[in-house]
Amino acid sequence: MIRRVAGRTYADTDGKNGGNFGAVVLDEEVVVIDAGIAHTITKTARDWLSEQFGQPIKKVIFTHSHDDHVFGAQAFESASMIGSMRMGESCKEALKHEWTSSQIRKHADQAKDERPEYWASVQDLQIRTPDILFRDELIIGKFEDITVRLVGGHTADSSIVIVEPEHICFSGDLLFCRSFPYAGDPTCNPDSWIRNLEVLRDARYKHIIPGHGPVCEDEEVVRHVDFLRSLKASVKKALKQAVPVDRFLELGMMPKYYPEAADRRAEGTLVQWYKFYGKS
């Protein structure tokens, strides 16, 4: 499941465990980035990393607070959990509402046939949330190998993780490679998302590990920016013409993009973008 991207950086991008996750092998420890959704699957990656490198996994960095990047962290029992202060706030709210035992089990029961491994993992789930919090940026490693930076966009608590000198970026869900992005989080800021992707594009990373989909390079970021800009223009036009969300889709106002996952993500995306641009 987990494969070498370049240098000391590894990633699991096959999509079988929710969001992508990866690892950076430093001199005295392994640092994990995100954790997938099912700890039962994540444990396989944990065991492989431990056997392959013989070093402790001391830290898990979260790119944001969505469950498909967080719930698998139970696999790393002794590791410290790292996230932005904004993510810490999001997790506290989720634990009160979306992440209650009853809500999680209800969601898992609905997905049991399609995602049996996720259903099985929920039966003894213990949610790990950040215990090391940073405000804007955190640097890890004695050679400043890893930089974690809060950027926002996809969610208010979205962060990216930069690995040097390999010049690799874990973009989290700022980037969905080869599929329609989920852009319906209540804290999604489309303008910030576009700006941050443009910064990511201009940094010219050698490899980008997206939140979902295969490892990619700059051209995929350019494609993502073009789509989000086109969607912004279409939504603002629809609002000006008082076109409701359902009619937006019926009229074919959605810009052409990857069809994968569009059926389950497009409407929620539009609802949030209508709210965001309707206020402005």
Contacts in CASP RR format, 6 or more apart in sequence:
PFRMAT RR
TARGET T0000
AUTHOR 0000-0000-0000
METHOD contacts of the structure
MODEL  1
MIRRVAGRTYADTDGKNGGNFGAVVLDEEVVVIDAGIAHTITKTARDWLS
EQFGQPIKKVIFTHSHDDHVFGAQAFESASMIGSMRMGESCKEALKHEWT
SSQIRKHADQAKDERPEYWASVQDLQIRTPDILFRDELIIGKFEDITVRL
VGGHTADSSIVIVEPEHICFSGDLLFCRSFPYAGDPTCNPDSWIRNLEVL
RDARYKHIIPGHGPVCEDEEVVRHVDFLRSLKASVKKALKQAVPVDRFLE
LGMMPKYYPEAADRRAEGTLVQWYKFYGKS
1 12 0 8 1.000
1 14 0 8 1.000
1 16 0 8 1.000
1 17 0 8 1.000
1 41 0 8 1.000
1 44 0 8 1.000
1 45 0 8 1.000
1 48 0 8 1.000
2 10 0 8 1.000
2 11 0 8 1.000
2 12 0 8 1.000
2 22 0 8 1.000
2 23 0 8 1.000
2 45 0 8 1.000
2 48 0 8 1.000
2 49 0 8 1.000
3 10 0 8 1.000
3 11 0 8 1.000
3 12 0 8 1.000
4 10 0 8 1.000
5 11 0 8 1.000
5 168 0 8 1.000
5 207 0 8 1.000
5 209 0 8 1.000
5 215 0 8 1.000
6 166 0 8 1.000
6 168 0 8 1.000
6 206 0 8 1.000
6 207 0 8 1.000
7 166 0 8 1.000
8 24 0 8 1.000
8 25 0 8 1.000
8 26 0 8 1.000
8 163 0 8 1.000
8 166 0 8 1.000
9 22 0 8 1.000
9 23 0 8 1.000
9 24 0 8 1.000
9 25 0 8 1.000
9 163 0 8 1.000
9 166 0 8 1.000
9 168 0 8 1.000
9 207 0 8 1.000
9 209 0 8 1.000
10 22 0 8 1.000
10 23 0 8 1.000
10 24 0 8 1.000
10 25 0 8 1.000
10 49 0 8 1.000
11 20 0 8 1.000
11 21 0 8 1.000
11 22 0 8 1.000
11 23 0 8 1.000
11 170 0 8 1.000
11 209 0 8 1.000
11 215 0 8 1.000
12 20 0 8 1.000
12 21 0 8 1.000
12 22 0 8 1.000
12 45 0 8 1.000
13 20 0 8 1.000
13 209 0 8 1.000
13 210 0 8 1.000
13 213 0 8 1.000
13 214 0 8 1.000
13 215 0 8 1.000
15 212 0 8 1.000
15 213 0 8 1.000
16 41 0 8 1.000
16 117 0 8 1.000
17 36 0 8 1.000
17 37 0 8 1.000
17 38 0 8 1.000
17 41 0 8 1.000
17 42 0 8 1.000
17 72 0 8 1.000
17 117 0 8 1.000
18 36 0 8 1.000
18 37 0 8 1.000
18 38 0 8 1.000
18 68 0 8 1.000
18 69 0 8 1.000
18 212 0 8 1.000
19 34 0 8 1.000
19 36 0 8 1.000
19 37 0 8 1.000
19 68 0 8 1.000
19 69 0 8 1.000
19 173 0 8 1.000
19 211 0 8 1.000
19 212 0 8 1.000
20 34 0 8 1.000
20 36 0 8 1.000
20 170 0 8 1.000
20 172 0 8 1.000
20 209 0 8 1.000
20 210 0 8 1.000
20 211 0 8 1.000
20 212 0 8 1.000
20 213 0 8 1.000
21 32 0 8 1.000
21 33 0 8 1.000
21 34 0 8 1.000
21 35 0 8 1.000
21 36 0 8 1.000
21 42 0 8 1.000
21 45 0 8 1.000
21 69 0 8 1.000
22 32 0 8 1.000
22 33 0 8 1.000
22 34 0 8 1.000
22 45 0 8 1.000
22 170 0 8 1.000
22 209 0 8 1.000
23 30 0 8 1.000
23 31 0 8 1.000
23 32 0 8 1.000
23 33 0 8 1.000
23 45 0 8 1.000
23 49 0 8 1.000
23 57 0 8 1.000
24 30 0 8 1.000
24 31 0 8 1.000
24 33 0 8 1.000
24 145 0 8 1.000
24 146 0 8 1.000
24 163 0 8 1.000
25 49 0 8 1.000
25 53 0 8 1.000
25 55 0 8 1.000
26 55 0 8 1.000
26 140 0 8 1.000
26 141 0 8 1.000
26 145 0 8 1.000
26 146 0 8 1.000
27 142 0 8 1.000
28 55 0 8 1.000
29 55 0 8 1.000
29 56 0 8 1.000
29 57 0 8 1.000
29 58 0 8 1.000
29 59 0 8 1.000
30 49 0 8 1.000
30 50 0 8 1.000
30 53 0 8 1.000
30 55 0 8 1.000
30 56 0 8 1.000
30 57 0 8 1.000
30 58 0 8 1.000
31 57 0 8 1.000
31 58 0 8 1.000
31 59 0 8 1.000
31 60 0 8 1.000
31 61 0 8 1.000
31 140 0 8 1.000
31 146 0 8 1.000
32 46 0 8 1.000
32 49 0 8 1.000
32 57 0 8 1.000
32 59 0 8 1.000
32 60 0 8 1.000
32 61 0 8 1.000
32 76 0 8 1.000
32 79 0 8 1.000
33 60 0 8 1.000
33 61 0 8 1.000
33 63 0 8 1.000
33 161 0 8 1.000
33 170 0 8 1.000
33 209 0 8 1.000
34 60 0 8 1.000
34 61 0 8 1.000
34 62 0 8 1.000
34 63 0 8 1.000
34 69 0 8 1.000
34 70 0 8 1.000
34 170 0 8 1.000
34 172 0 8 1.000
34 211 0 8 1.000
35 42 0 8 1.000
35 60 0 8 1.000
35 62 0 8 1.000
35 69 0 8 1.000
35 70 0 8 1.000
35 71 0 8 1.000
35 72 0 8 1.000
35 73 0 8 1.000
35 75 0 8 1.000
35 76 0 8 1.000
35 128 0 8 1.000
36 42 0 8 1.000
36 68 0 8 1.000
36 69 0 8 1.000
36 70 0 8 1.000
36 71 0 8 1.000
36 72 0 8 1.000
37 67 0 8 1.000
37 68 0 8 1.000
37 69 0 8 1.000
37 70 0 8 1.000
37 71 0 8 1.000
37 72 0 8 1.000
37 118 0 8 1.000
37 121 0 8 1.000
38 71 0 8 1.000
38 72 0 8 1.000
38 117 0 8 1.000
38 118 0 8 1.000
38 120 0 8 1.000
38 121 0 8 1.000
39 71 0 8 1.000
39 72 0 8 1.000
39 73 0 8 1.000
39 74 0 8 1.000
39 75 0 8 1.000
39 121 0 8 1.000
39 125 0 8 1.000
40 75 0 8 1.000
40 117 0 8 1.000
40 120 0 8 1.000
40 121 0 8 1.000
41 72 0 8 1.000
41 117 0 8 1.000
41 121 0 8 1.000
42 72 0 8 1.000
42 73 0 8 1.000
42 74 0 8 1.000
42 75 0 8 1.000
42 76 0 8 1.000
43 75 0 8 1.000
45 75 0 8 1.000
46 57 0 8 1.000
46 75 0 8 1.000
46 76 0 8 1.000
49 57 0 8 1.000
50 56 0 8 1.000
50 57 0 8 1.000
56 78 0 8 1.000
57 76 0 8 1.000
57 78 0 8 1.000
57 79 0 8 1.000
58 78 0 8 1.000
58 79 0 8 1.000
58 80 0 8 1.000
59 79 0 8 1.000
59 80 0 8 1.000
59 82 0 8 1.000
59 132 0 8 1.000
59 140 0 8 1.000
60 73 0 8 1.000
60 76 0 8 1.000
60 79 0 8 1.000
60 80 0 8 1.000
60 81 0 8 1.000
60 82 0 8 1.000
60 128 0 8 1.000
61 82 0 8 1.000
61 83 0 8 1.000
61 140 0 8 1.000
61 146 0 8 1.000
61 148 0 8 1.000
61 159 0 8 1.000
61 161 0 8 1.000
62 69 0 8 1.000
62 70 0 8 1.000
62 73 0 8 1.000
62 81 0 8 1.000
62 82 0 8 1.000
62 83 0 8 1.000
62 87 0 8 1.000
62 130 0 8 1.000
62 159 0 8 1.000
63 69 0 8 1.000
63 158 0 8 1.000
63 159 0 8 1.000
63 160 0 8 1.000
63 161 0 8 1.000
63 170 0 8 1.000
63 171 0 8 1.000
63 172 0 8 1.000
63 173 0 8 1.000
63 211 0 8 1.000
64 87 0 8 1.000
64 90 0 8 1.000
64 154 0 8 1.000
64 155 0 8 1.000
64 157 0 8 1.000
64 158 0 8 1.000
64 159 0 8 1.000
64 172 0 8 1.000
64 173 0 8 1.000
65 87 0 8 1.000
65 88 0 8 1.000
65 90 0 8 1.000
65 91 0 8 1.000
65 94 0 8 1.000
65 155 0 8 1.000
65 157 0 8 1.000
66 155 0 8 1.000
66 173 0 8 1.000
66 185 0 8 1.000
67 94 0 8 1.000
67 98 0 8 1.000
67 99 0 8 1.000
67 104 0 8 1.000
69 172 0 8 1.000
69 173 0 8 1.000
69 211 0 8 1.000
70 91 0 8 1.000
70 127 0 8 1.000
70 128 0 8 1.000
70 129 0 8 1.000
71 121 0 8 1.000
71 125 0 8 1.000
71 127 0 8 1.000
72 121 0 8 1.000
72 128 0 8 1.000
73 79 0 8 1.000
73 81 0 8 1.000
73 127 0 8 1.000
73 128 0 8 1.000
74 125 0 8 1.000
74 126 0 8 1.000
74 127 0 8 1.000
74 128 0 8 1.000
76 128 0 8 1.000
80 131 0 8 1.000
80 132 0 8 1.000
81 128 0 8 1.000
81 129 0 8 1.000
81 130 0 8 1.000
81 131 0 8 1.000
81 132 0 8 1.000
82 130 0 8 1.000
82 132 0 8 1.000
82 133 0 8 1.000
82 134 0 8 1.000
82 138 0 8 1.000
82 148 0 8 1.000
83 130 0 8 1.000
83 132 0 8 1.000
83 133 0 8 1.000
83 134 0 8 1.000
83 138 0 8 1.000
83 148 0 8 1.000
83 157 0 8 1.000
83 159 0 8 1.000
84 130 0 8 1.000
84 133 0 8 1.000
84 134 0 8 1.000
84 135 0 8 1.000
84 136 0 8 1.000
84 148 0 8 1.000
84 150 0 8 1.000
84 157 0 8 1.000
84 159 0 8 1.000
85 133 0 8 1.000
85 134 0 8 1.000
85 135 0 8 1.000
86 150 0 8 1.000
86 156 0 8 1.000
86 157 0 8 1.000
87 130 0 8 1.000
87 133 0 8 1.000
87 157 0 8 1.000
87 159 0 8 1.000
88 129 0 8 1.000
88 130 0 8 1.000
88 133 0 8 1.000
88 157 0 8 1.000
89 157 0 8 1.000
90 155 0 8 1.000
90 156 0 8 1.000
90 157 0 8 1.000
90 187 0 8 1.000
91 99 0 8 1.000
91 129 0 8 1.000
91 130 0 8 1.000
92 129 0 8 1.000
95 127 0 8 1.000
95 129 0 8 1.000
97 103 0 8 1.000
99 127 0 8 1.000
104 122 0 8 1.000
104 125 0 8 1.000
105 122 0 8 1.000
108 115 0 8 1.000
108 118 0 8 1.000
108 119 0 8 1.000
108 122 0 8 1.000
109 119 0 8 1.000
111 118 0 8 1.000
111 119 0 8 1.000
112 119 0 8 1.000
132 138 0 8 1.000
134 148 0 8 1.000
134 150 0 8 1.000
135 150 0 8 1.000
136 149 0 8 1.000
136 150 0 8 1.000
137 147 0 8 1.000
137 148 0 8 1.000
137 149 0 8 1.000
137 150 0 8 1.000
138 147 0 8 1.000
138 148 0 8 1.000
139 146 0 8 1.000
139 147 0 8 1.000
139 148 0 8 1.000
140 146 0 8 1.000
140 147 0 8 1.000
140 148 0 8 1.000
144 164 0 8 1.000
145 163 0 8 1.000
145 164 0 8 1.000
146 161 0 8 1.000
146 162 0 8 1.000
146 163 0 8 1.000
146 164 0 8 1.000
147 161 0 8 1.000
147 162 0 8 1.000
147 164 0 8 1.000
148 159 0 8 1.000
148 160 0 8 1.000
148 161 0 8 1.000
148 162 0 8 1.000
149 159 0 8 1.000
149 160 0 8 1.000
149 161 0 8 1.000
149 162 0 8 1.000
150 157 0 8 1.000
150 158 0 8 1.000
150 159 0 8 1.000
151 158 0 8 1.000
151 159 0 8 1.000
151 160 0 8 1.000
151 174 0 8 1.000
151 192 0 8 1.000
151 196 0 8 1.000
151 199 0 8 1.000
152 158 0 8 1.000
152 159 0 8 1.000
152 189 0 8 1.000
152 192 0 8 1.000
152 193 0 8 1.000
152 196 0 8 1.000
153 174 0 8 1.000
153 188 0 8 1.000
153 189 0 8 1.000
153 190 0 8 1.000
153 192 0 8 1.000
153 193 0 8 1.000
153 196 0 8 1.000
154 172 0 8 1.000
154 173 0 8 1.000
154 174 0 8 1.000
154 181 0 8 1.000
154 182 0 8 1.000
154 183 0 8 1.000
154 185 0 8 1.000
154 188 0 8 1.000
154 193 0 8 1.000
155 173 0 8 1.000
155 185 0 8 1.000
155 187 0 8 1.000
155 188 0 8 1.000
156 187 0 8 1.000
156 189 0 8 1.000
157 187 0 8 1.000
158 172 0 8 1.000
158 173 0 8 1.000
158 174 0 8 1.000
158 196 0 8 1.000
159 172 0 8 1.000
160 169 0 8 1.000
160 170 0 8 1.000
160 171 0 8 1.000
160 172 0 8 1.000
160 174 0 8 1.000
160 196 0 8 1.000
160 200 0 8 1.000
161 169 0 8 1.000
161 170 0 8 1.000
161 172 0 8 1.000
162 168 0 8 1.000
162 169 0 8 1.000
162 170 0 8 1.000
162 205 0 8 1.000
163 169 0 8 1.000
163 170 0 8 1.000
166 206 0 8 1.000
166 207 0 8 1.000
167 204 0 8 1.000
167 205 0 8 1.000
167 206 0 8 1.000
168 205 0 8 1.000
168 206 0 8 1.000
168 207 0 8 1.000
168 208 0 8 1.000
168 209 0 8 1.000
169 200 0 8 1.000
169 203 0 8 1.000
169 205 0 8 1.000
169 207 0 8 1.000
169 208 0 8 1.000
169 209 0 8 1.000
170 208 0 8 1.000
170 209 0 8 1.000
170 211 0 8 1.000
171 200 0 8 1.000
171 208 0 8 1.000
171 209 0 8 1.000
171 210 0 8 1.000
171 211 0 8 1.000
172 209 0 8 1.000
172 210 0 8 1.000
172 211 0 8 1.000
173 181 0 8 1.000
173 182 0 8 1.000
173 210 0 8 1.000
173 211 0 8 1.000
173 212 0 8 1.000
174 193 0 8 1.000
174 196 0 8 1.000
174 197 0 8 1.000
174 200 0 8 1.000
174 210 0 8 1.000
174 211 0 8 1.000
175 181 0 8 1.000
175 197 0 8 1.000
175 200 0 8 1.000
175 208 0 8 1.000
175 210 0 8 1.000
175 211 0 8 1.000
175 216 0 8 1.000
175 220 0 8 1.000
175 221 0 8 1.000
175 224 0 8 1.000
176 182 0 8 1.000
176 210 0 8 1.000
176 211 0 8 1.000
176 212 0 8 1.000
176 213 0 8 1.000
176 224 0 8 1.000
176 261 0 8 1.000
177 210 0 8 1.000
177 211 0 8 1.000
177 212 0 8 1.000
177 213 0 8 1.000
177 214 0 8 1.000
177 215 0 8 1.000
177 216 0 8 1.000
177 220 0 8 1.000
178 213 0 8 1.000
178 214 0 8 1.000
178 220 0 8 1.000
178 258 0 8 1.000
178 260 0 8 1.000
179 212 0 8 1.000
179 213 0 8 1.000
179 258 0 8 1.000
179 260 0 8 1.000
179 261 0 8 1.000
180 257 0 8 1.000
180 258 0 8 1.000
180 259 0 8 1.000
180 260 0 8 1.000
180 261 0 8 1.000
180 262 0 8 1.000
180 265 0 8 1.000
180 266 0 8 1.000
181 224 0 8 1.000
181 228 0 8 1.000
181 265 0 8 1.000
181 269 0 8 1.000
182 261 0 8 1.000
182 265 0 8 1.000
182 269 0 8 1.000
183 190 0 8 1.000
183 193 0 8 1.000
183 228 0 8 1.000
183 265 0 8 1.000
183 268 0 8 1.000
183 269 0 8 1.000
183 272 0 8 1.000
183 273 0 8 1.000
184 265 0 8 1.000
184 268 0 8 1.000
184 269 0 8 1.000
184 271 0 8 1.000
184 272 0 8 1.000
184 273 0 8 1.000
185 272 0 8 1.000
186 272 0 8 1.000
188 272 0 8 1.000
188 273 0 8 1.000
188 276 0 8 1.000
189 276 0 8 1.000
190 228 0 8 1.000
190 231 0 8 1.000
190 232 0 8 1.000
190 273 0 8 1.000
190 276 0 8 1.000
190 277 0 8 1.000
191 232 0 8 1.000
193 228 0 8 1.000
194 225 0 8 1.000
194 228 0 8 1.000
194 229 0 8 1.000
194 232 0 8 1.000
197 221 0 8 1.000
197 224 0 8 1.000
197 225 0 8 1.000
197 228 0 8 1.000
198 225 0 8 1.000
200 208 0 8 1.000
200 221 0 8 1.000
201 218 0 8 1.000
201 221 0 8 1.000
201 222 0 8 1.000
201 225 0 8 1.000
204 218 0 8 1.000
205 217 0 8 1.000
205 218 0 8 1.000
206 217 0 8 1.000
207 215 0 8 1.000
207 216 0 8 1.000
207 217 0 8 1.000
208 215 0 8 1.000
208 216 0 8 1.000
208 217 0 8 1.000
208 218 0 8 1.000
208 220 0 8 1.000
208 221 0 8 1.000
209 215 0 8 1.000
210 216 0 8 1.000
210 220 0 8 1.000
227 255 0 8 1.000
227 257 0 8 1.000
230 255 0 8 1.000
231 254 0 8 1.000
231 255 0 8 1.000
231 269 0 8 1.000
231 273 0 8 1.000
232 273 0 8 1.000
232 277 0 8 1.000
234 248 0 8 1.000
234 253 0 8 1.000
234 254 0 8 1.000
234 255 0 8 1.000
235 248 0 8 1.000
235 270 0 8 1.000
235 273 0 8 1.000
235 274 0 8 1.000
235 277 0 8 1.000
236 277 0 8 1.000
237 243 0 8 1.000
237 253 0 8 1.000
238 248 0 8 1.000
238 253 0 8 1.000
238 274 0 8 1.000
239 274 0 8 1.000
239 277 0 8 1.000
239 278 0 8 1.000
243 251 0 8 1.000
243 253 0 8 1.000
245 267 0 8 1.000
245 270 0 8 1.000
245 271 0 8 1.000
245 274 0 8 1.000
248 254 0 8 1.000
248 270 0 8 1.000
249 266 0 8 1.000
249 267 0 8 1.000
249 270 0 8 1.000
254 262 0 8 1.000
254 266 0 8 1.000
254 270 0 8 1.000
END
